Amino acid sequence: MPNDRDDHGAILVWFRNDLRIADNPALRHAADSGRPVICLYIFDETPGVRPMGAASLWWLDKSLKSLDESLEKLGNKLMLRRGVAAEVLDEVLRQTGATGVLWNRLYDKASTDRDMAIKTRLRAAGIDCQSFNASLLTEPWEIKNGAGQPYKVFTPYWQAAREHLTDVVVEDAPKSLRSLGHLPSSERLADWRLNPTKPDWSKGFDLWTPGEAGALARLDDFLSGSVSGYGEKRDLPGVEATSRLSPHLHFGEIGPRQVWLAAREAQAPRGEIDKFLSELGWREFNHAILFHWPDLPARNFKPEFDGFPWARDDAAFKAWTRGQTGYPIVDAGMRELWATGFMHNRVRMIVASFLIKHLLIDWREGEAWFWDTLVDADLANNAGNWQWVAGSGADASPYFRIFNPIAQGEKFDPRGTYVRRWVPELAGVPDDVIHKPWTRPLHLPAAAKRLYSRPIVEHDHARARALEAYHSL
């Protein structure tokens, strides 16, 4: 433990999912203290804390580089350490003699248990520990219904939450950050090997610009352009109409307060802005649900779903992951995910419904695949959204809503723009059969006949089987 030396009361800021300079309460508090500041990121290996997926590791590598560059402009630098968080903190505190530790809160149970244990132990040793809210508009425990219980339905939750958002404030980035004269050695980011090599599946990820500057630029681009018509166009995967801020929000390269205020000040129709902000509300709702029901990623929110007769079909699951189901809109989504680490939100619902209800494969299998392949993999949103589709979650989609992948494609990608981009073997298929190419096999281009398979399951049969399975509950 520390206290074996004194470096004028240095203060340690422990970065986690808050990889930014502006509107970072822990960093702002440290800067305002006037004390030397140690900026630390821990690649945490605490047992029970869910390890990041491969796509998230790719993003983390770029985001940490960006953060380090920002800190250098303030006269500081980012220290990197890998290991069990409590042990790393002890070591750095011993090496620096720091007398305070600050961080911004996380809300999943493994993180809150870890943080509470660290805070209790360090305070007992005379170390000042404080935590702040940098990642949510409201604390999960603040929004309760009339009976004092957490909400389980989104609409009343969001109505109540919005009443707390009348005085949202964004803190400016510090102008400078006093550094410690003899900072201990840092680990090399390259040694963490966060990037894929053999094979390098990240070549299509170049559409992203991880980091605080990239996040701010994406928000500005969205609010100055795509937000117009957002309510109508947001469901069209072939159109660039969504913000794509989710990975930036997850890693904390931009905070929800910044998004909220920028959107409220944008020169755009109020209806479009409110629709966009309601998506921010779903993010808040999912985090509140995870906080109050911490086993959400592993167990059905509604226990009556525990007896669901899931199928075990490794071949079908493999076909789904590779975008080889024979349903063009499903396959386009899964291939977009593999190529870019992202998938359009409407298509996420379609592919999740297909896995769960057409193939009867456990939603947890899909959640795990998304966790590994999404650059915006977020514990609360990922688990909450998969359970929403399954019908087992909070304010979930009705179990009998079984998306017809043909009808969904025809409705939201009527000219096949999205499908043709991600399923190129169908590029020459006419619009009227682009979402059901097997119905006119004699007139299909040779490439489509040769390279694109028929559906692995017939829709009407799958729908009837799914309804029977749900009714069995």
Order of alpha helices (4+ residues) and beta strands (2+ residues): beta-alpha-beta-alpha-beta-alpha-beta-alpha-beta-alpha-alpha-alpha-alpha-alpha-alpha-alpha-alpha-alpha-alpha-alpha-alpha-alpha-alpha-alpha
